[in-house]
Amino acid sequence: MNPVNISRPVTATVTRLPGTGLANFFALRGRRVYRACGVFWYSVPGRFLMNLPYQQALDPSRKELRDLLLSSRAAGVRFLSDRWPGLAGGVYIRRKGSYDLNAVHYKHRPRVRKGLETFEIRPVEKKELLDQALEANRGTMARQGRYDPEFAEVEPWRRLVKAMGSCPEVSAIGAFKGRQLSAYMIVCKEDHWLHILHQMSHWDRLKSFPNHALTYYVTKAASEDPSLEGVCYGLVSLVANEGLHEYKLRFGYDLIRRTCAFVLNPGLDPLLNNRVVHWGVQRLRKLRPEDQRLEMMDTVLRGAALTSRDAITEKCRSRT
């Protein structure tokens, strides 16, 4: 299976799958995009594939996933399901309905007011992203203990910003103090949903709460948009992040709980999905508890074990 060629925005006259705009945006950023199981899949770090759109629960056949994994040579797939086994997971959703400060946790309300008083919320221009956003990106990732070259290095960042300009569904909205960009979101509006894809901010301006102002403003604007069913604020993280979880819930988002299934490539599954490797990763985690890559690896392997254990059970039942 070759990657889907969607290097140009899809027109309204072409039959669209849900998430076509998102898939196009990722393809233009250099990600590999595939069409299988009735949805788009895009590559993420670690050679895994994830489906689009995020809020869509899947129930693919194992044969479909096997064909996708063998043809794409991906290390594995990750998806949310109401039927498949896996780790506890979910997606943060705010469905259409009235929204004001009363929907926000009482501790966040003064922070939202402070942010709205301090910052102007408006679209971010391409030049502003290129000139000011890299510093916010690097600061945000440093606070979160992670590193993504697409948001930290000049050329990958330029490619991402250029991809935004080629995707009419994708835009950036920011919190400005004068001409200074203090925080911003990259969002995608399509198929009656608004997806909050990325959110970054300058560390030295957080005391004035630009993120709070931005989250509230975008959520409220979406609630007043008659074309939208709701807002998707991303999936439950593979690494522990209780602060981010509480942040989203306190802005009135619901966690729609679903299992997070992991299926490894058939060529890798026997090599990685076994007790020896699991034990080794867990031992390394104890030695390096702050290493998010090890934490993510541990999460993926635990999820793959739960998902594949069910496959073994199914085979045993079919023989009896």
C-alpha positions, 0 to 999 in steps of 0.5 A: 500500500502506497501513501495516499497522494493528497498533496493538494487540498481536496475540492468540494466536488471530490468524495471526501472521507472524514478527516480529509483536511487533517490528512492533507495537512499532515501529508504536506508536513511530510507525514505518510498518509494511508487510507485503510479501514474506511479512514485515513491514517497518518504517521507519528514519531515511533513509526506508528500510525494513528487514524483521523479524525480523532473522535471517531471510534473504530472497529477494524478487522484484524486482517485489515490492520495486518494488511495496512501494517505489512504494506506500510511497514509501520511499527504499529497502529494506535486507535480508539475503539468501543469494541476492541480491548486495550488501555483505558483512554479517550478523547476530550470533547465539548459538544455544541451548547451554550458556553460562558464563564459559568461552564468554566471551573471557578478557579479558572474564571479569574484567570480567564478574565485576567487573560482576556483583559491582558491579551488581544485574541486574533488570527496569527499571520504567517510572518508572525508564526515564523518570527515569533512562534519558535521561541514559544514552541521550544519553551513549551516543550522544555516545560513538558519534558519533550522535544519535537524537531518539527516545532523546534527547528527552523526548516521543519517549522517553515514546512509546517507553516507553509502547509497551513497556508495550503490547507483552508481548513487549518488556521492559527489563532493567538493571544497578543500583547501589542505585537508580541505573540504570547500563546497560540493554537493551530486548529482545523475546522472541517466536517462540523468539528473544530480540532485543537491540534497544537497549543504553545505559549511563552513561559515568561508570559504565563502569569497573565494566563494567555492559554486560559484566555485562548482556550476560553475564546476558541471554545466560546466562538465554536459554541456560537458557530452554527456549522459546528457540532463540537470541539475536539481537544485531543486524545488522552496522552500516552504519558502521565499528565494530570495537569493537562487532563484537569485543565481540559476538564475545567474548561467544560470538556468531557472525557469520552472514555474509550479503549486505546488499542495498539496493534504491532506489525506482525514482524515486530510483535513477537520481538517486542510483545513478550515478557523479557522486553516488557521487563527490560523497559520497566527496569529502565523506567525505574532507572530513568523515571523522567524519560518520557520516551521510555514511559511512552514505550512502556505504555505502548507495550502494555497496550499491545499486550492487552490487545494481542491477549484478546486475539489469542483468546479469540483463536482459542475460542474458535478452535473449541 
